[in-house]
């Protein structure tokens, strides 16, 4: 298969990647677009509002989640677009992703506006309810990737085998990353060996004094982009299936390694 046919094997080459997403997965596309548009809004608010939560500006968390949700929704839109054999399933999955992540971003924005923590916050009944609602909508994320993998296993499309392998690996790694996220929520803290809210790396704010379980969660989630992009590169270079399998297994080991490193209370850098 030509590399140019990989992203959308069943579409005309004249149709661009984003045009296809907008036309075929409009719900995910426009919700992701809203998240993208909100990023400069949050950035402006961070300049106008000096309040801090756990030592950082109250609008930093909404910025990070808006970026993550935008990338996630557009990635999943492309994943789901490949599941043409299962139209009902993919429509339900798309609605789940859009609703769950919209609720997440709305509630994180609400808490940022109130100047309080959005996660691990049981300070008041209202804070507990908000945190509980967020958990309720995100909890299925541990199972949904596995359900999607089962559909990809049965797929009869012309999707290149290297792309298919990368997608299936990334879905399982996403499921593991979601379990790690659940583990963090049960601990009511992401730092190990130090308290949450200490000095952190620029942008991501991962602890530089102790372990930080968010690193494994972050790396695991972004397998969704890294592995398919590598598979696309492998196709362009005419590399075989084994190369994708080795990189996928290596990436899974990386997620495990940064998780273990964090649990020993060691900073990434």
C-alpha positions as CSV (number, residue, x, y, z in Angstrom):
1,X,0.0,0.0,0.0
2,X,1.2,3.5,-0.8
3,X,2.0,5.7,2.2
4,X,-0.4,8.3,0.8
5,X,-3.3,5.8,1.0
6,X,-2.6,4.8,4.6
7,X,-4.5,7.4,6.6
8,X,-7.8,6.9,4.7
9,X,-7.6,3.7,2.5
10,X,-11.2,4.0,1.5
11,X,-11.2,7.6,0.5
12,X,-10.1,9.7,-2.5
13,X,-6.5,11.0,-2.1
14,X,-7.9,14.5,-3.0
15,X,-9.6,14.6,0.4
16,X,-7.4,15.9,3.2
17,X,-7.0,14.4,6.6
18,X,-8.8,17.2,8.4
19,X,-11.5,17.5,5.7
20,X,-12.3,13.8,6.3
21,X,-12.5,14.2,10.0
22,X,-14.8,17.3,9.7
23,X,-17.1,15.5,7.3
24,X,-17.2,12.0,8.8
25,X,-16.6,12.6,12.5
26,X,-18.0,16.1,12.9
27,X,-19.0,15.6,16.6
28,X,-15.4,14.8,17.6
29,X,-13.9,17.3,15.1
30,X,-15.9,20.3,16.4
31,X,-15.7,19.4,20.1
32,X,-11.9,19.1,19.6
33,X,-11.9,22.4,17.8
34,X,-13.7,24.1,20.8
35,X,-10.9,22.7,23.1
36,X,-8.3,24.1,20.7
37,X,-10.0,27.6,20.7
38,X,-10.2,27.5,24.5
39,X,-6.4,27.3,24.8
40,X,-5.7,31.0,24.0
41,X,-8.7,31.9,26.2
42,X,-7.2,30.1,29.2
43,X,-3.8,31.6,28.4
44,X,-5.3,35.1,28.5
45,X,-7.1,34.3,31.8
46,X,-3.8,33.1,33.2
47,X,-2.3,36.5,32.5
48,X,-5.2,38.4,34.0
49,X,-5.9,36.2,37.0
50,X,-2.9,35.9,39.4
51,X,-4.6,33.3,41.7
52,X,-2.7,30.1,42.3
53,X,-3.7,26.5,43.2
54,X,-1.0,24.3,44.7
55,X,1.6,26.8,43.7
56,X,0.7,27.3,40.1
57,X,-1.7,29.6,38.3
58,X,-5.3,28.4,38.5
59,X,-5.7,28.3,34.7
60,X,-2.7,26.1,34.0
61,X,-4.7,22.9,34.5
62,X,-7.5,23.9,32.1
63,X,-4.8,24.7,29.5
64,X,-3.2,21.3,29.8
65,X,-6.5,19.4,29.7
66,X,-7.7,21.5,26.7
67,X,-4.6,20.6,24.7
68,X,-4.9,16.9,25.7
69,X,-8.6,16.7,24.9
70,X,-8.2,18.4,21.5
71,X,-5.4,15.9,20.5
72,X,-7.3,12.9,22.0
73,X,-10.6,13.6,20.2
74,X,-9.0,14.2,16.8
75,X,-6.9,11.0,17.2
76,X,-9.9,9.0,18.3
77,X,-12.0,10.4,15.5
78,X,-9.5,8.9,13.0
79,X,-9.4,5.6,14.9
80,X,-13.2,5.4,14.9
81,X,-13.3,6.3,11.2
82,X,-11.5,3.1,10.5
83,X,-14.3,1.0,12.1
84,X,-16.7,1.3,9.2
85,X,-17.7,-2.3,9.7
86,X,-19.3,-1.4,13.1
87,X,-21.2,1.9,12.5
88,X,-23.4,1.6,15.7
89,X,-20.4,0.8,17.9
90,X,-18.3,3.7,16.6
91,X,-21.1,6.2,16.9
92,X,-21.6,5.2,20.6
93,X,-17.9,5.3,21.3
94,X,-17.7,8.8,19.7
95,X,-20.6,10.1,21.9
96,X,-19.0,8.6,25.0
97,X,-15.6,10.3,24.3
98,X,-17.2,13.7,23.5
99,X,-19.6,13.7,26.5
100,X,-17.0,12.4,29.0
101,X,-14.2,14.7,28.0
102,X,-16.6,17.7,27.7
103,X,-17.8,17.1,31.2
104,X,-14.2,16.8,32.4
105,X,-13.1,20.1,30.8
106,X,-16.3,22.0,32.0
107,X,-15.8,20.9,35.6
108,X,-12.0,21.6,35.5
109,X,-12.8,25.1,34.2
110,X,-15.4,25.6,36.9
111,X,-13.0,24.6,39.6
112,X,-10.3,26.8,38.1
113,X,-12.7,29.7,38.1
114,X,-13.5,29.0,41.8
115,X,-9.7,28.9,42.5
116,X,-9.8,25.5,44.0
117,X,-8.4,22.0,43.1
118,X,-10.4,20.0,40.5
119,X,-8.8,16.7,41.4
120,X,-8.4,15.0,44.8
121,X,-10.6,17.7,46.3
122,X,-13.0,16.5,48.9
123,X,-12.9,19.8,50.9
124,X,-16.6,20.4,50.7
125,X,-19.7,18.5,49.6
126,X,-19.7,20.5,46.3
127,X,-16.0,19.7,45.6
128,X,-16.6,16.0,46.4
129,X,-19.6,15.9,44.0
130,X,-17.7,17.5,41.2
131,X,-14.7,15.2,41.7
132,X,-17.1,12.2,41.8
133,X,-18.8,13.2,38.6
134,X,-15.5,13.5,36.8
135,X,-14.5,10.0,38.0
136,X,-17.9,8.6,36.9
137,X,-17.5,9.8,33.3
138,X,-13.8,8.9,33.0
139,X,-14.0,5.5,34.8
140,X,-15.2,3.6,31.6
141,X,-12.0,4.7,29.9
142,X,-10.3,1.6,31.4
143,X,-12.6,-0.7,29.4
144,X,-13.5,1.2,26.2
145,X,-10.0,0.8,24.6
146,X,-10.3,-2.9,25.0
147,X,-13.7,-3.0,23.4
148,X,-12.3,-1.0,20.5
149,X,-9.4,-3.4,20.2
150,X,-11.9,-6.3,19.8
151,X,-13.5,-4.5,16.9
152,X,-10.1,-3.7,15.2
153,X,-9.3,-7.4,15.6
154,X,-12.4,-8.3,13.4
155,X,-11.8,-5.4,11.0
156,X,-12.0,-6.3,7.3
157,X,-10.9,-3.0,5.8
158,X,-7.8,-2.4,3.7
159,X,-5.9,-0.8,6.7
160,X,-2.2,-1.6,6.4
161,X,-1.2,-4.3,8.9
162,X,1.5,-2.0,10.4
163,X,-1.0,0.7,11.1
164,X,-3.5,-1.9,12.5
165,X,-0.8,-3.4,14.9
166,X,0.1,0.1,16.1
167,X,-3.5,1.0,16.8
168,X,-4.1,-2.2,18.7
169,X,-1.0,-1.8,20.8
170,X,-1.8,1.8,21.5
171,X,-5.3,1.0,22.7
172,X,-4.0,-1.6,25.2
173,X,-1.4,0.9,26.4
174,X,-4.2,3.5,26.8
175,X,-6.2,1.0,28.9
176,X,-3.1,0.6,31.1
177,X,-2.6,4.4,31.3
178,X,-6.3,4.7,32.3
179,X,-5.8,2.1,35.1
180,X,-2.8,4.2,36.3
181,X,-5.0,7.2,36.3
182,X,-7.5,5.3,38.4
183,X,-4.7,4.4,40.7
184,X,-3.7,8.0,41.1
185,X,-7.3,9.0,41.9
186,X,-7.5,6.3,44.6
187,X,-4.3,7.6,46.2
188,X,-5.7,11.2,46.1
189,X,-2.2,12.2,45.0
190,X,0.1,11.9,42.1
191,X,3.5,12.5,43.8
192,X,5.5,9.8,45.6
193,X,7.9,10.6,48.4
194,X,7.0,14.2,48.4
195,X,3.7,16.2,48.7
196,X,1.8,17.3,45.6
197,X,2.3,20.9,44.6
198,X,6.1,21.1,44.9
199,X,8.6,22.3,42.3
200,X,8.0,20.8,38.9
201,X,9.2,20.7,35.3
202,X,8.1,23.6,33.0
203,X,4.7,23.2,31.4
204,X,3.9,19.7,32.7
205,X,4.8,20.5,36.3
206,X,6.0,17.0,37.0
207,X,7.8,16.8,40.3
208,X,11.6,17.4,40.3
209,X,12.0,16.3,43.9
210,X,10.1,13.0,44.0
211,X,8.3,10.5,41.9
212,X,5.3,11.6,39.8
213,X,2.9,8.9,38.6
214,X,1.3,11.4,36.0
215,X,4.3,10.7,33.8
216,X,3.3,7.1,33.2
217,X,-0.3,8.2,32.6
218,X,0.8,10.9,30.1
219,X,3.2,8.6,28.2
220,X,0.7,5.9,28.1
221,X,-2.1,8.0,26.7
222,X,0.1,9.4,23.9
223,X,0.8,6.0,22.6
224,X,-2.3,6.8,20.6
225,X,-0.3,9.3,18.5
226,X,3.3,7.9,18.8
227,X,2.7,4.4,17.6
228,X,0.5,5.1,14.5
229,X,2.9,7.9,13.5
230,X,5.8,5.4,13.7
231,X,3.8,2.9,11.7
232,X,3.2,5.5,9.1
233,X,6.9,6.3,9.0
234,X,7.7,2.6,8.8
235,X,5.5,2.3,5.7
236,X,7.2,5.3,4.0
237,X,10.5,3.6,4.7
238,X,9.3,0.2,3.7
239,X,10.1,-1.3,7.1
240,X,8.4,-4.5,7.9
241,X,5.8,-5.5,10.6
242,X,8.5,-6.5,13.0
243,X,9.8,-3.0,13.3
244,X,6.3,-1.8,14.5
245,X,6.0,-4.7,17.0
246,X,9.4,-3.9,18.5
247,X,8.7,-0.2,18.9
248,X,5.2,-0.9,20.3
249,X,6.6,-3.4,22.9
250,X,9.4,-1.0,23.7
251,X,6.9,1.8,24.2
252,X,4.9,-0.4,26.6
253,X,8.0,-1.2,28.6
254,X,8.8,2.5,28.7
255,X,5.4,3.2,30.3
256,X,6.1,0.5,32.9
257,X,9.6,1.8,33.5
258,X,8.5,5.4,34.2
259,X,5.7,4.1,36.5
260,X,8.1,2.0,38.5
261,X,10.6,4.8,38.7
262,X,7.9,7.1,40.0
263,X,6.8,4.5,42.6
264,X,10.4,4.5,43.9
265,X,10.0,8.2,44.6
266,X,12.5,9.2,41.9
267,X,12.0,12.2,39.7
268,X,12.1,11.8,35.9
269,X,15.0,14.4,35.7
